[in-house]
Structure formats: structure tokens, C-alpha cells
Amino acid sequence: MIDITEFNKALSKRVLTGKIDCIYSTNNYDYNKLLICNKLIFPDPVNYYFENYIPVDILCNNRVLRLLPPKELELIDEKFLLFAKINNTENICFDTSNVNSASEWNIVNYSNSFLLTKTISSFLSNKVWAWIERGRKIWDQE
């Protein structure tokens, strides 16, 4: 299971050392009140993420990763749950059509269906930093 506290500590540590900047959303909207939640059965780790995350824009050099606030979550094509954006051009989504072998939804790039990872834990502990700190294009084959 993902540890949101550890992710938030990692953000704070990097901000304090000047490696990144963060702009936190002031949106306190309860994601459980969204109509999307009535249409989907959330796997436990994904549900835990949404109940505990803090929406944030993470910035480093010219790289941005945005964890969307609840009111900006969007269900696209009735199966892709948009939850993050990279440089405001790449839409990162949960593919809600299938629960994977990790008992979660795959995380994909909406525009090319590229599989970024199978878990939200991997996305936050690995993929976020691969893009933000190292500039790896995590949304496409390299």
C-alpha cells in the first residue's frame, strides 16, 4: 500500500533543499462527492490515494507534474480517470476498465495508451521523480 506521508515528506525535503518547487492546491473538495465515484468501484490502494493525497503542482526547471485536485478529475471515454498532467500536455490516467495483477488500475498516458506503471505507489515513488528530477519521458517509450 502506498504511503502518502512518505511521498509528502519527499516533496518537503526536495523543496527545502531547493531541488523543486511545489504549489499546493487550496481545494478542499471531497473526492467522494464527485459523480465519478458513483460510476466506479475504486481498488483499495487507489481509494486510499484519493482519500489522503494533497493536490500539488511539482516544478523543476521546465518540468511540471500536476496531481489534480478532486474537482478536476475527469472520466474520459468512460474508462480513463484523469488524475495527473505532465507539462499540461500529457494526460495521465487510471485505466478503470480492468483491475490488474497488483489489484489496482494501470496508469497510462491517455494520448498513446502507453503503460507508465501498474500501481499508484510506483507512480509516486518512482515515475514522479524520474520525470521531475531526471527528465525521463515517463509517458512514452524512450
Secondary structure, 3 states (H helix, E strand, C coil): CCCHHHHHHHHHHHHHCCCCEEEECCCCCCHHHCHHHHHCCCCHHHHHHHHHCCCEEEEECCEEEEECCHHHCEEECCCEEEEEEECCCEEEEEEEEEECCCCCEEEEECCCCCEEECCHHHHHHHHHHHHHCCCCCCCCCC
